[in-house]
Amino acid sequence: MLLSRRELVGGGGAAAAWALLGGGRGAPAAPRAASAPRAASAPRAASAPRAAVRETKVISDQPHLYHGWATLARRRSGRLLLSYSGGREAHVCPLGRVELMQSDDQGQTWSWPRVLLDSGIDDRDSGVVETAKGTILVTTFSSLAYEPVLAKAEKAAAGQPGAWPEEKLRRWRAAHRRLTAAERQSELGVWMLRSTDGGVTWSARYGSLVNSPHGPIQLADGRLLYAGKELWQGRHRVGVCQSTDDGQTWRWLAELPTRPGDSHEQYHELHAVETGDRRLVVQLRNHNRANAGETLQSQSSDRGKTWSVPHPIGVWGLPSHLLRLKDGRLLMTYGYRRPPFGNQARTSNDHGRTWSEPLAISADGTSGDLGYPSTAELDDGSLLTVWYELMKGSSRAVLRQARWSID
């Protein structure tokens, strides 16, 4: 199913790609200001923190390319890692690849990007995490969502409104024809790369069962937990997988239940966090009619074996990244794709049972082609959030970061 430009931009990474390839019960539309009547939201925490933003800047140094769907992680050494989809020309295109940058000065400067994976089709959203053993895991998924875009461009007559320049069309065709149709189909998958030497060398990609934009998390008991969704194979399950061998292999642990009236096909882009009271919290992007465009939440009190039915928490905006701060509070950061376009955060003082009012990290965006923020806590207790954004007057999205604190 081919989305309109508005739907394509609002649909995000995996959700848009999934819809373009015909997944679910149709394309998840871009979130709109008004949504269907919703169930009662979780009670809000009484506290009302404020974000004090010290600095905001662009950190990608290739303005001729489109950057998207990044994940920020802090290693125990203090080094920051940032994985994302680079090498692109557009929100959907055949040229996407997984790249990695690093910073040894708390995000003041970043290394030149290193290409970790460049398959024959589009390599998209990328997550990164350091395990308890110091291993670095990077995640991504591959997509053919660009195919209907290219097909439409090929049908447009030269000189007609919306027709592509011949050079661009030739470039996309050349990229598309790197593989046969059968080979392109075989490239579809959800992938992981692994480094045991601090990112100097990397494994070949291998299957990870599920995908989500920000990848797996490390648990206190030594396991790795990956909350995500089957994209191209299987029953398109939504749930959690676990690894007990430092991310080398993965197995299903549990599916998330589906809320009455919902389709699990409209649950997307999960992320998890372990709370200070040793529960697990997962948030997900919802495109069902009830609470469309909102973040839903599910919890587990038995180490991930069973989960509560996803429920609204009163947050319009998505997808979210979850982080437990040093003081025990939880932090969720998410894209806000309606005026004022930008990125917001909320905190929880009670292990995710209630969430604060929103804190604005950025509110100067010009469209919904932005978001997927992720956050790391720095040595001095301040926070660094990175997201992607299509800036005013440009056709290529950048990676942008804010250094901020909670007052």
Phi, psi and omega in degrees: 000128182269124181274154169292166179301319181297317179292321181297314180294316183288337187287343175078204187280268183298324181298316179292316180297319179298317181292319181297331179267010172088017180287155174070205183259034181118172186288135172287116184288161176298140178301141180243166185297325180254137179231169181295157177307141187237163177291163180301134181277162177296150179296147180271146174293152185286329185292150181229079180291166180229143178270124174257102184273118182275321186202141173229133180204159174277135183242359176266131188255025179232077186296345179278355181243159179258129182245143182208155161056064185266160170227133179254135177220144177254125175282162179298334178288346184101345178295138177261137176244140179224111177253150185193176175264116182237189179068015190266166171246343184199173178305321174232126179196169182272006192252359184299144179215160180269127180234160182223132171240159178220156179223134177250011180229041174064030176087007177291321175224157181231147177291162173294142184296143175249133180279120179263329182208130176219088183280184181281355175230197187279120175260122194246219189322139182229133175250160178212142178209148170260130180276174179297336179269003179088002177287144176253128177245132177239135183242158175195177169218155180254152190213149172247023182297341180286342187302311178294332176294315178295318180300319178295319180295324180291333180278339182288132181285142178302138179089348178278155177304132180087354179291143181280152169299144183302324181297317179295315180299319179296321180294314180295319178299318181297319178294318181298323185273009174298332182230157173284169179302317179295320180293322178297317178299321182289343179280343181297133179178174174247128197230160176220144172238152189223135176231129179252007180235037176075017178096008178287313177234158185226148176289167166293158178293150175214159186292146182236012177072311181229172173221149166208157188303323188254004170076194185278174177231158176268132177261159182295333181275006177099342179285157167255137181241130180238106175270124183189199185222140170290128185261307191247340181238175175070206183263013181059041181295153175240122183176210185232141172246161178223155174232134177247009180233042173065033174087006181285322178225157184225147175219153179295138175253312182194148170270147172282139176293159179258131179297139178308131181092347180266163165247132179295343177297338181261014170261131184220163160050070183274158167209151187236162173210148174263128184274169180293339177262021172065024168270169174244136179238132175238135172245149184218157178274125186249130174236020169287162184301315178286125180064034179302135179079008179254165172270129173255160184225145176225149182232154174228135177249006182233042174067024174097005181286323177226155186224150176285160176294132179305137183222155179288150177239012177079025182243110170273126184133154187180169344281165186256155171241134184248141181213136171265122181282167182298331181274005176096344178292154172262146177233129171243133176239143187203158177280145179240101192258044168209161184304135355279116183303135179170213181225140183233166177222157172219153179242158175228128177265358185231042173062035174090005179285325174224158182231148182289175168293161185290146172249130182273116174273319173213150181209030184241022179288161182249353179201179178277002180275073181196172172116213188055046181289150170222155192226145173232147176267128185270175186301325182272007180089352175285170185241145176237123179241133179240139177214173174254152183201135171274110186277160180301134176081007181235153174256003183236122182288151180245169168263129185232146180227155174229135170258127188207173178218163179259119178262000000 
